[in-house]
Amino acid sequence: MPVVAGEVLTLPQAVDRALAHNPAIRAGDHMTVAAERQAELTGLAPPWVVGADVENVGGTGSVSGIHAAETTLRLGRVIERGGKREARQAVGAIDIQRSRTSLEQGRLDVAAEARRRFTEVLADQVRASVAAQNLALARELTATVRCWVQAGRSPESELDLMRIAQEQADIEVEHAAHGLAGAKVSLAALWNVAEPSFDGADGDLFDLPAVAPYDDLVARLPDSPTLRALDLDTRAAEARGRLAAAGAKPDLTVHVGVRRLSLFNDTALIAGVSFPLGSPSRSALDVARVAAETEATEARAQAQQADLRQRLFTTYQELLHARTAFEAHRDRMIPQAENALALTRKGFDAGHFSFVALSQAQRTLLELRNAQIDAAVRYHTLLADIEQMTAVAGVSSP
């Protein structure tokens, strides 16, 4: 669904627009087409070759001029042996799969990044709201302290401190507005748009989706584009090894043609065949080189598999911690801070507490609310990382 100015943007809309218009995705599409054409090209049989020779021309004596010229027209080609063409076709087919897998990984990367940037827009919207609430409270308290100073109940210094607190709250509101504007521009950049055509994001930052058990996520790893790409790298190395081994059987070059003998005013057929020497030894060296590259590829694949599983475990633990922190702020710390601020406000109004105690209670509540926002952002970001690693959510074509 297209998004127009004045509307709010949902997460599915953001992902769809990013997948449809992100330049990196378009580049991946073109690279896949290029891989398909390259595979077709390398899988072709050697072309026929047409040639011509002119001999015994421009000499001396009996072969002077063109009277004794011998003109030969030939048609030839290389006859491949040992299954070289089939081996090239196998390499090309794997290269196409690698390109498509890379495109799929790119789509997952863009979708995950869209989720991260969308989360930042949601978070900055909440931060702007919290900052506005804090500014409204600061203005209210400034007015109250001013009345008390005028009545002689509070010293002038408390009014100065309250004015400072209000200025700080005003700066925080401005900072939140700038952050929100930057987050929207960053999100729109994913679909190659300089200016966002939406007013805000529609979603609940504090709604933390459930995550599958860790063992279920590990079981999905082999189906992820990352590990499938590693498997394709190994298969490509093995296919190149078969191609190198096929080089042990030399190719034949054959040709047939017609020769015109001007001296006798006659025509004759010709035929020839040739093949290179030393192909087995050259092929052995090539096979040894490819075998070493294959072993290196397999070793890198094993290392990356272990690294991916380790990163998944670490990210999963951090995700659980982020939920714990969020719930602690939501269920215990923020309610306690709100109650403390209310009690301190009553005590301040009654003259039992100083402005310093009230300011500290207000600042504590603000810090806890921002910490809750940070915990929610952390959770959504880590969840996007897990989806990117495991392809849990999947990405459908727009």
C-alpha positions as CSV (number, residue, x, y, z in Angstrom):
1,M,0.0,0.0,0.0
2,P,1.5,3.4,-0.9
3,V,2.1,5.9,1.8
4,V,1.2,9.6,1.2
5,A,2.0,12.7,3.1
6,G,0.0,13.1,6.2
7,E,-0.3,9.4,6.9
8,V,1.4,7.3,9.5
9,L,3.6,4.4,8.4
10,T,3.3,0.8,9.6
11,L,6.1,-1.7,9.8
12,P,4.9,-3.9,6.9
13,Q,4.6,-0.8,4.7
14,A,8.1,0.2,5.6
15,V,9.5,-3.2,4.8
16,D,7.6,-3.5,1.5
17,R,8.8,-0.1,0.3
18,A,12.4,-0.9,1.2
19,L,12.3,-4.2,-0.6
20,A,10.6,-2.7,-3.6
21,H,12.9,0.4,-4.0
22,N,16.2,-0.2,-2.2
23,P,19.0,0.3,-4.7
24,A,21.0,-2.6,-3.2
25,I,18.1,-5.0,-4.0
26,R,17.9,-3.7,-7.5
27,A,21.6,-4.3,-7.9
28,G,21.2,-7.8,-6.6
29,D,18.5,-8.5,-9.2
30,H,20.8,-7.3,-12.0
31,M,23.7,-9.4,-10.6
32,T,21.5,-12.5,-10.6
33,V,20.7,-11.9,-14.3
34,A,24.3,-11.3,-15.0
35,A,25.2,-14.7,-13.4
36,E,22.6,-16.4,-15.5
37,R,24.0,-15.0,-18.7
38,Q,27.5,-15.8,-17.6
39,A,26.5,-19.4,-16.9
40,E,25.0,-19.6,-20.4
41,L,28.1,-18.2,-21.9
42,T,30.6,-20.4,-20.2
43,G,28.4,-23.5,-20.9
44,L,28.5,-23.0,-24.6
45,A,30.5,-25.4,-26.8
46,P,33.7,-24.0,-28.4
47,P,32.8,-22.0,-31.5
48,W,33.6,-23.0,-35.1
49,V,36.5,-21.2,-36.6
50,V,36.9,-20.2,-40.2
51,G,40.3,-19.5,-41.6
52,A,42.2,-18.8,-44.8
53,D,45.8,-19.1,-45.9
54,V,47.6,-17.9,-49.1
55,E,51.0,-19.5,-49.8
56,N,53.6,-19.1,-52.5
57,V,52.7,-15.5,-53.3
58,G,55.1,-12.7,-54.1
59,G,58.2,-14.9,-54.3
60,T,60.9,-15.2,-57.0
61,G,61.4,-17.2,-60.1
62,S,58.6,-19.8,-60.6
63,V,56.7,-18.6,-57.6
64,S,56.7,-14.9,-58.4
65,G,53.4,-13.0,-58.4
66,I,50.3,-15.1,-57.8
67,H,50.7,-17.7,-60.5
68,A,51.8,-20.4,-58.1
69,A,49.6,-19.3,-55.2
70,E,48.0,-22.0,-53.0
71,T,44.8,-20.7,-51.3
72,T,43.4,-22.7,-48.4
73,L,40.0,-22.2,-46.7
74,R,39.4,-24.2,-43.6
75,L,36.7,-24.8,-41.0
76,G,37.6,-26.1,-37.6
77,R,36.8,-26.3,-33.9
78,V,38.0,-27.6,-30.6
79,I,36.6,-31.0,-29.6
80,E,36.4,-31.0,-25.8
81,R,37.1,-34.2,-24.0
82,G,36.8,-35.4,-20.4
83,G,33.4,-33.7,-19.7
84,K,34.8,-30.1,-19.6
85,R,31.6,-28.5,-20.9
86,E,29.4,-30.4,-18.4
87,A,31.8,-29.4,-15.6
88,R,31.6,-25.7,-16.7
89,Q,27.8,-25.9,-16.8
90,A,27.8,-27.4,-13.2
91,V,30.0,-24.5,-12.0
92,G,27.7,-22.0,-13.7
93,A,24.6,-23.5,-12.2
94,I,26.1,-23.2,-8.7
95,D,27.1,-19.6,-9.4
96,I,23.5,-18.8,-10.2
97,Q,22.4,-20.4,-7.0
98,R,25.0,-18.4,-5.1
99,S,23.8,-15.2,-6.7
100,R,20.2,-15.9,-5.9
101,T,21.1,-16.8,-2.3
102,S,23.1,-13.6,-2.0
103,L,20.0,-11.7,-3.2
104,E,17.9,-13.5,-0.6
105,Q,20.3,-12.5,2.1
106,G,20.3,-9.0,0.8
107,R,16.5,-8.9,1.1
108,L,16.7,-10.2,4.7
109,D,19.4,-7.6,5.5
110,V,17.2,-4.7,4.1
111,A,14.1,-6.0,5.9
112,A,16.0,-6.2,9.2
113,E,17.4,-2.7,8.7
114,A,13.9,-1.4,8.0
115,R,12.7,-2.9,11.2
116,R,15.6,-1.3,13.2
117,R,15.0,2.1,11.6
118,F,11.3,1.9,12.1
119,T,11.9,1.1,15.7
120,E,14.0,4.2,16.1
121,V,11.2,6.3,14.7
122,L,8.8,4.7,17.2
123,A,11.3,5.3,20.0
124,D,11.9,8.9,19.1
125,Q,8.2,9.5,19.0
126,V,7.9,8.2,22.6
127,R,11.0,10.1,23.7
128,A,9.5,13.3,22.3
129,S,6.3,12.6,24.2
130,V,8.2,12.0,27.5
131,A,10.3,15.1,26.9
132,A,7.1,17.2,26.4
133,Q,5.5,15.8,29.6
134,N,8.7,16.6,31.5
135,L,8.7,20.2,30.1
136,A,5.0,20.7,31.0
137,L,5.8,19.6,34.6
138,A,8.8,21.8,34.7
139,R,6.8,24.8,33.7
140,E,4.1,24.0,36.2
141,L,6.7,23.8,39.0
142,T,8.4,27.0,37.9
143,A,5.1,28.8,38.2
144,T,4.5,27.3,41.6
145,V,8.0,28.2,42.9
146,R,7.7,31.7,41.5
147,C,4.5,32.2,43.6
148,W,6.2,30.9,46.7
149,V,9.2,33.1,46.2
150,Q,6.9,36.1,45.8
151,A,5.1,35.0,49.0
152,G,8.4,34.7,50.8
153,R,8.0,31.0,51.3
154,S,11.0,29.9,49.2
155,P,14.3,31.6,48.5
156,E,15.1,33.2,45.1
157,S,17.8,30.5,44.5
158,E,15.1,27.8,44.1
159,L,13.4,29.8,41.4
160,D,16.8,30.1,39.6
161,L,17.3,26.3,39.9
162,M,13.8,25.7,38.6
163,R,14.4,28.0,35.6
164,I,17.5,26.0,34.9
165,A,15.6,22.8,35.0
166,Q,12.9,24.2,32.7
167,E,15.6,25.3,30.2
168,Q,17.1,21.8,30.3
169,A,13.7,20.3,29.7
170,D,13.1,22.6,26.8
171,I,16.5,21.6,25.3
172,E,15.5,17.9,25.7
173,V,12.3,18.6,23.8
174,E,14.2,20.2,20.9
175,H,16.7,17.3,20.9
176,A,13.9,14.8,20.8
177,A,12.4,16.6,17.8
178,H,15.7,16.7,15.9
179,G,16.2,13.0,16.7
180,L,12.7,12.1,15.4
181,A,13.3,14.1,12.2
182,G,16.6,12.3,11.6
183,A,15.1,8.9,12.3
184,K,12.4,9.5,9.7
185,V,14.9,10.6,7.1
186,S,17.0,7.5,7.8
187,L,14.0,5.2,7.4
188,A,12.9,6.8,4.1
189,A,16.5,6.5,2.8
190,L,16.0,2.7,2.7
191,W,13.7,3.2,-0.3
192,N,15.9,5.9,-1.9
193,V,13.8,8.9,-0.8
194,A,15.5,12.0,0.4
195,E,12.5,13.5,2.2
196,P,10.1,11.2,4.2
197,S,6.5,11.3,2.8
198,F,4.9,10.2,6.1
199,D,4.3,12.0,9.4
200,G,5.1,9.3,11.8
201,A,5.2,5.6,12.6
202,D,2.2,3.5,13.7
203,G,3.1,0.9,16.2
204,D,3.5,0.2,19.9
205,L,7.2,0.3,20.9
206,F,6.4,-1.4,24.2
207,D,4.8,-4.4,22.6
208,L,7.7,-6.9,22.6
209,P,6.9,-9.9,20.3
210,A,7.6,-13.3,21.8
211,V,10.7,-15.1,20.5
212,A,11.0,-18.9,19.7
213,P,13.0,-21.1,22.1
214,Y,16.8,-21.0,21.4
215,D,16.9,-24.7,20.3
216,D,14.2,-24.0,17.6
217,L,16.2,-21.0,16.3
218,V,19.4,-23.2,16.1
219,A,17.4,-25.8,14.1
220,R,16.6,-23.1,11.6
221,L,20.2,-22.0,11.0
222,P,20.9,-24.6,8.2
223,D,18.0,-23.0,6.2
224,S,19.3,-19.5,6.5
225,P,20.8,-17.9,3.4
226,T,24.1,-17.4,5.3
227,L,24.7,-21.1,5.8
228,R,23.3,-22.1,2.5
229,A,25.8,-19.7,0.9
230,L,28.6,-21.4,2.7
231,D,27.4,-24.8,1.5
232,L,27.3,-23.4,-2.1
233,D,30.8,-22.1,-1.7
234,T,31.9,-25.6,-0.9
235,R,30.0,-27.1,-3.8
236,A,31.4,-24.5,-6.1
237,A,34.9,-25.4,-5.0
238,E,34.2,-29.1,-5.6
239,A,32.8,-28.3,-9.1
240,R,35.9,-26.3,-10.0
241,G,37.9,-29.4,-8.9
242,R,36.0,-31.6,-11.3
243,L,36.6,-29.0,-14.0
244,A,40.4,-29.0,-13.2
245,A,40.4,-32.8,-13.3
246,A,38.8,-32.8,-16.7
247,G,41.8,-30.9,-18.0
248,A,43.9,-34.1,-17.8
249,K,42.3,-35.3,-21.0
250,P,43.6,-33.0,-23.8
251,D,41.2,-31.4,-26.3
252,L,41.4,-32.1,-30.0
253,T,41.5,-29.4,-32.6
254,V,40.2,-30.6,-35.9
255,H,39.7,-28.8,-39.2
256,V,38.7,-29.6,-42.8
257,G,39.0,-27.3,-45.8
258,V,39.6,-26.8,-49.4
259,R,42.9,-25.9,-51.1
260,R,43.2,-24.2,-54.4
261,L,46.5,-25.0,-56.3
262,S,46.8,-22.2,-58.9
263,L,49.9,-23.7,-60.5
264,F,48.0,-26.8,-61.5
265,N,44.6,-25.2,-61.6
266,D,43.3,-27.9,-59.3
267,T,41.4,-28.1,-56.0
268,A,42.1,-30.6,-53.1
269,L,40.5,-31.3,-49.8
270,I,42.5,-31.0,-46.6
271,A,42.0,-32.2,-43.0
272,G,44.0,-32.0,-39.9
273,V,44.0,-32.7,-36.1
274,S,46.2,-31.5,-33.2
275,F,46.2,-31.7,-29.5
276,P,48.4,-30.2,-26.8
277,L,51.2,-32.0,-25.0
278,G,51.7,-32.0,-21.3
279,S,48.0,-31.7,-20.4
280,P,48.0,-34.3,-17.6
281,S,50.9,-32.6,-15.7
282,R,49.3,-29.2,-16.0
283,S,45.9,-30.6,-14.9
284,A,47.6,-32.3,-11.9
285,L,48.9,-28.9,-10.7
286,D,45.5,-27.3,-11.3
287,V,43.8,-30.1,-9.4
288,A,46.2,-29.7,-6.5
289,R,45.6,-26.0,-6.4
290,V,41.8,-26.4,-6.5
291,A,41.9,-29.1,-3.8
292,A,43.8,-26.7,-1.5
293,E,41.2,-24.0,-2.2
294,T,38.4,-26.4,-1.5
295,E,39.9,-27.4,1.8
296,A,40.3,-23.8,2.7
297,T,36.7,-23.1,1.7
298,E,35.5,-25.9,3.9
299,A,37.5,-24.7,6.8
300,R,36.2,-21.2,6.5
301,A,32.6,-22.6,6.3
302,Q,33.1,-24.5,9.5
303,A,34.5,-21.4,11.2
304,Q,31.7,-19.2,10.1
305,Q,29.1,-21.8,11.1
306,A,30.6,-21.9,14.6
307,D,30.7,-18.1,14.7
308,L,27.1,-17.8,13.6
309,R,25.9,-20.2,16.3
310,Q,27.9,-18.3,18.9
311,R,26.5,-15.0,17.7
312,L,23.0,-16.4,17.8
313,F,23.5,-17.6,21.4
314,T,24.9,-14.2,22.5
315,T,22.2,-12.3,20.8
316,Y,19.5,-14.5,22.3
317,Q,20.9,-14.0,25.8
318,E,21.0,-10.2,25.3
319,L,17.4,-10.3,24.0
320,L,16.3,-12.1,27.2
321,H,18.1,-9.5,29.3
322,A,16.5,-6.6,27.4
323,R,13.1,-8.0,28.1
324,T,14.0,-8.5,31.8
325,A,15.2,-4.9,32.0
326,F,12.1,-3.6,30.2
327,E,9.7,-5.5,32.4
328,A,11.6,-4.4,35.5
329,H,11.2,-0.7,34.5
330,R,7.5,-1.2,33.4
331,D,6.3,-3.2,36.4
332,R,8.4,-2.0,39.3
333,M,10.8,0.9,38.9
334,I,8.6,3.4,37.0
335,P,5.5,2.8,39.1
336,Q,7.6,3.3,42.2
337,A,9.2,6.5,40.7
338,E,5.8,7.8,39.8
339,N,4.5,7.2,43.4
340,A,7.7,8.8,44.8
341,L,7.2,11.9,42.6
342,A,3.5,12.2,43.7
343,L,4.4,11.9,47.4
344,T,7.3,14.3,47.0
345,R,5.0,16.8,45.2
346,K,2.5,16.6,48.0
347,G,5.2,17.1,50.6
348,F,6.6,20.0,48.5
349,D,3.2,21.6,48.3
350,A,2.9,21.2,52.1
351,G,6.3,22.7,52.7
352,H,7.8,19.4,54.0
353,F,10.2,18.8,51.1
354,S,12.6,21.1,49.4
355,F,12.8,21.9,45.7
356,V,15.9,19.8,45.4
357,A,14.1,16.6,46.6
358,L,11.3,17.3,44.1
359,S,13.7,18.0,41.2
360,Q,15.5,14.8,42.0
361,A,12.3,12.8,42.0
362,Q,11.3,14.3,38.7
363,R,14.7,13.6,37.1
364,T,14.7,10.0,38.4
365,L,11.3,9.3,36.7
366,L,12.5,10.9,33.5
367,E,15.7,8.8,33.4
368,L,13.7,5.6,34.1
369,R,11.2,6.3,31.3
370,N,14.1,6.8,28.9
371,A,15.8,3.7,30.1
372,Q,12.5,1.8,29.5
373,I,12.5,3.2,25.9
374,D,16.1,2.1,25.5
375,A,15.4,-1.4,26.7
376,A,12.4,-1.7,24.3
377,V,14.6,-0.5,21.4
378,R,17.3,-2.9,22.3
379,Y,14.8,-5.8,22.3
380,H,13.4,-4.9,18.9
381,T,16.9,-4.4,17.5
382,L,18.1,-7.8,18.8
383,L,15.0,-9.5,17.5
384,A,15.7,-8.1,14.0
385,D,19.3,-9.4,14.3
386,I,18.0,-12.9,15.2
387,E,15.5,-12.8,12.3
388,Q,18.4,-11.8,10.0
389,M,20.5,-14.7,11.2
390,T,17.8,-17.4,11.1
391,A,15.4,-16.1,8.4
392,V,12.6,-16.7,11.0
393,A,10.3,-14.1,9.6
394,G,11.1,-14.7,5.9
395,V,10.9,-12.1,3.2
396,S,8.3,-12.3,0.4
397,S,8.7,-10.6,-2.9
398,P,6.9,-7.2,-3.0
